[in-house]
C-alpha cells in the first residue's frame, strides 16, 4: 500500500477537477477508442484538471495465453504486432495518453491485475516502468492520495484524502458491487474511495457523524473503456454471458472547491463524465 502527498496551489472559489481512469484495456477488440480520446482531450484542455491511473492499461493477451485468438484482436493491429502485443499495447497507451502523461496533469499511476500478471510472466513492471519513463508517481495496487490545497499567497491549506484500490472482485449484480463499495468506504479514513476492476459505474454517499457534525464520504466504482461485448466480435465476456456495457464506459468527474468565496467549508461532488453534456 502506498502513501502519496500532492501539493496544489489554488485561489478562492477555484474548482479543482480530478478524473480517475481505471481499466482502459487498450486494444481489446471492444476498446472504445473514441471515448478514451475524448476523456484525454477533456483533461488536457480543462484548467485545474488532474487524473490518476488505476491499472489495467492494456489487455495483454499474447500468443502464449490460452485465451489468445488472432481473429479477435483490435482492428488497428497489424500482423507484425502479434509477435509482441504487450509492447504494442503499451506503446499505443503512451501515444493516446501523451497529452496528459506528464507530472503537470497526472497525480500518478497505479497497477492492476492484468499489469501484475505480466510482471510475474517476465515482461517487467508495467506501471512502475511507465512512471519511471514519464517522471510520475507510482501508486501501487492500492493506497492513499492526500491532496493539500494551499491558498494562493497564503499559508492556509485544506486537505482531501482519496483511498484507491484497483479492485478485487467483479459481482454481476449492482447490489453486490455497491456492497463492496460500502465496505471499502466504511473501512478507510478518507473523503473518497475509488475502485475499478468490475467494469461498471456505481456510486454511494455515506453520511457519518463526527464530533463536529455530519461528514460526507463517497465511494465510486470507476467504469472502464471496453464494452466487453459488441456487434460482430466474439469475446471471452460474450461466452460468459456478459452484456454490452455502453453506459458503464468512461469514468467520473470529481469536483472539489477547497476555498469557497463565501468562506464556507471545503466541499465536493461527483458527476458522470459524459462529454456530450460538458
C-alpha positions in Angstrom: 0.0 0.0 0.0 1.3 3.4 -1.0 1.0 6.9 0.6 1.2 9.9 -1.7 1.0 13.6 -0.9 0.4 16.2 -3.6 0.5 19.9 -3.1 -1.8 22.0 -5.3 -1.9 25.8 -5.3 -5.4 27.3 -5.7 -7.3 30.5 -5.5 -10.6 31.4 -3.7 -13.6 29.7 -5.4 -11.4 27.7 -7.8 -12.9 24.3 -8.8 -10.4 21.5 -9.0 -11.3 18.5 -11.2 -10.0 15.0 -10.5 -10.6 12.2 -13.1 -9.8 8.6 -12.1 -9.0 6.4 -15.1 -9.4 2.7 -14.5 -9.4 -0.3 -16.8 -8.6 1.2 -20.2 -7.7 -2.2 -21.7 -6.1 -0.6 -24.7 -6.6 -2.7 -27.9 -9.1 -5.1 -26.6 -11.4 -5.8 -29.6 -14.2 -3.8 -27.8 -11.9 -0.9 -26.6 -13.8 2.4 -27.1 -11.1 4.5 -28.7 -13.4 7.5 -29.2 -14.5 7.7 -25.6 -10.9 7.4 -24.3 -9.7 10.1 -26.7 -12.4 12.4 -25.6 -11.6 12.0 -21.9 -7.9 12.6 -22.6 -8.8 15.7 -24.6 -11.1 17.0 -21.7 -8.3 16.6 -19.2 -5.7 18.3 -21.4 -7.8 21.3 -22.3 -9.5 22.0 -19.0 -7.7 24.1 -16.4 -7.2 22.8 -12.9 -7.9 19.3 -14.0 -5.8 16.3 -12.9 -6.1 12.5 -13.3 -4.6 9.3 -11.9 -4.5 5.8 -13.3 -6.0 2.8 -11.6 -4.3 0.0 -13.6 -5.1 -2.5 -16.4 -3.8 -0.1 -19.1 -3.8 -2.9 -21.7 -5.5 -6.3 -22.2 -2.1 -8.0 -22.8 -3.4 -11.3 -24.1 -0.5 -12.5 -26.2 0.0 -15.7 -28.2 1.3 -17.6 -25.1 -2.1 -17.1 -23.4 -4.8 -19.8 -23.8 -7.4 -17.0 -24.5 -5.4 -15.6 -27.4 -7.2 -15.6 -30.8 -5.7 -13.6 -33.6 -9.1 -13.2 -35.3 -10.4 -11.4 -32.2 -7.9 -8.6 -32.0 -8.4 -4.8 -32.2 -8.8 -3.7 -35.9 -5.8 -1.3 -35.6 -3.4 -4.2 -35.0 -1.1 -5.4 -37.8 0.0 -9.0 -38.2 3.5 -7.9 -37.3 2.2 -6.6 -33.9 1.1 -10.0 -32.8 4.6 -11.2 -32.0 4.9 -8.7 -29.2 1.4 -7.5 -28.5 2.3 -6.4 -24.9 4.9 -3.9 -26.3 2.4 -2.7 -28.9 -0.4 -2.1 -26.3 2.0 -0.1 -24.0 3.1 2.0 -27.0 -0.5 2.7 -28.0 -1.4 3.6 -24.4 1.5 6.1 -24.3 0.6 7.6 -27.7 -3.0 8.1 -26.9 -2.4 9.4 -23.4 0.6 11.5 -24.3 -1.1 14.9 -23.9 -1.7 14.2 -20.2 1.0 11.6 -19.4 3.1 14.2 -17.5 3.6 15.4 -13.9 1.7 18.6 -14.7 -1.6 16.7 -15.2 -1.1 13.2 -13.8 -1.1 12.5 -10.0 0.4 9.1 -10.6 -0.2 5.6 -12.0 -1.4 2.5 -10.1 -1.2 -1.1 -11.2 -4.0 -3.6 -11.9 -4.3 -7.4 -12.1 -3.6 -7.5 -15.8 -0.5 -5.5 -15.3 0.7 -7.6 -12.4 0.2 -10.8 -14.3 2.7 -9.6 -16.8 5.2 -8.7 -14.1 5.1 -12.3 -12.9 5.4 -13.6 -16.5 8.7 -11.7 -17.0 7.6 -8.7 -19.1 8.8 -6.2 -16.5 6.8 -4.0 -14.1 4.4 -2.2 -16.5 3.1 0.6 -14.2 6.5 1.2 -12.5 8.3 1.4 -15.8 5.7 3.9 -17.2 6.2 6.1 -14.1 10.0 6.0 -14.4 9.8 6.9 -18.0 7.4 9.8 -17.7 8.5 11.1 -14.2 5.3 10.1 -12.5 4.5 8.9 -9.0 4.0 5.1 -8.7 0.8 4.4 -6.7 0.9 0.6 -6.4 -2.2 -1.6 -6.3 -3.8 0.4 -3.5 -3.1 3.3 -1.2 -4.0 6.9 -0.2 -3.5 10.2 -2.1 -3.6 13.2 0.2 -4.2 16.4 -1.7 -3.0 19.5 0.1 -4.6 22.6 -1.3 -2.7 25.8 -0.5 -4.5 29.1 -0.9 -2.5 31.3 -3.3 -0.3 33.8 -1.4 -1.4 32.4 1.9 -0.2 29.8 4.4 -3.8 28.4 4.6 -4.3 24.9 3.4 -7.0 22.3 3.3 -6.7 18.6 2.6 -8.7 16.0 0.7 -7.9 12.3 1.1 -8.6 9.6 -1.5 -8.3 5.9 -0.9 -7.9 3.9 -4.1 -7.7 0.2 -4.9 -7.6 -1.4 -8.3 -10.3 -3.9 -7.2 -10.6 -7.5 -6.0 -14.0 -8.8 -7.2 -16.5 -8.2 -10.0 -20.0 -9.1 -8.9 -22.6 -9.4 -11.7 -25.4 -7.5 -9.7 -25.4 -3.8 -8.9 -26.2 -4.7 -5.2 -23.1 -6.8 -4.9 -20.9 -4.0 -6.4 -22.4 -1.4 -4.1 -21.9 -3.6 -1.1 -18.2 -3.8 -1.9 -18.1 0.0 -2.2 -19.9 0.4 1.1 -17.4 -1.9 2.8 -14.4 -0.1 1.3 -15.8 3.4 2.2 -16.5 2.5 5.8 -13.2 0.7 6.4 -10.9 3.6 5.3 -10.4 7.0 6.8 -10.8 9.2 3.8 -13.1 11.6 1.9 -13.4 9.5 -1.2 -12.8 5.8 -2.0 -12.4 4.7 -5.7 -12.0 1.3 -7.2 -12.3 -0.4 -10.6 -11.9 -4.0 -11.9 -15.6 -4.7 -12.2 -16.0 -2.6 -15.4 -19.1 -0.8 -14.1 -20.0 2.6 -12.7 -21.6 2.7 -9.3 -21.6 5.3 -6.5 -22.7 5.8 -3.0 -22.6 8.5 -0.3 -22.2 7.7 3.4 -23.3 10.3 5.8 -21.4 9.6 9.0 -21.2 11.5 12.3 -18.1 13.3 13.8 -17.6 15.4 16.9 -18.0 18.5 14.6 -21.2 17.2 12.9 -22.0 15.1 9.9 -19.4 14.5 7.2 -19.7 13.1 3.7 -17.8 10.1 2.4 -18.2 9.0 -1.2 -17.5 5.6 -2.9 -17.1 5.3 -6.7 -16.7 2.3 -8.9 -15.0 3.9 -11.9 -16.2 2.2 -15.1 -13.9 1.1 -17.9 -13.1 1.8 -21.6 -14.1 -1.6 -23.1 -17.6 -2.8 -23.6 -16.6 -6.5 -23.4 -19.4 -7.5 -25.7 -20.0 -5.8 -29.1 -21.5 -6.4 -32.5 -19.7 -8.7 -34.9 -17.0 -9.5 -32.3 -16.6 -12.7 -30.4 -15.1 -12.2 -26.9 -14.5 -14.1 -23.7 -17.0 -11.9 -22.0 -19.7 -12.9 -24.5 -19.1 -16.6 -23.9 -19.6 -16.0 -20.2 -23.0 -14.3 -20.7 -22.0 -10.6 -20.1 -24.0 -7.8 -21.6 -22.8 -4.8 -23.6 -21.5 -2.1 -21.2 -22.1 1.0 -23.3 -23.4 3.0 -20.4 -20.7 1.9 -18.0 -18.0 3.2 -20.3 -15.8 6.1 -19.2 -15.5 7.4 -15.6 -16.5 10.1 -13.1 -15.6 13.7 -12.7 -14.8 14.7 -9.1 -15.1 18.4 -8.5 -13.5 20.0 -5.4 -13.9 23.5 -4.1 -11.3 23.9 -1.4 -11.9 27.6 -0.6 -15.4 28.8 -1.4 -15.7 32.5 -2.0 -18.2 32.8 0.9 -15.6 31.4 3.3 -17.6 28.2 3.7 -16.3 24.6 4.3 -14.4 22.5 1.7 -17.0 20.6 -0.3 -17.0 18.3 -3.3 -19.3 16.5 -5.7 -19.1 13.9 -8.4 -20.6 13.8 -11.9 -20.8 11.2 -14.6 -18.1 12.3 -17.1 -20.5 12.4 -20.0 -18.7 14.6 -22.5 -21.9 15.1 -24.6 -23.1 17.2 -21.6 -19.9 19.0 -20.7 
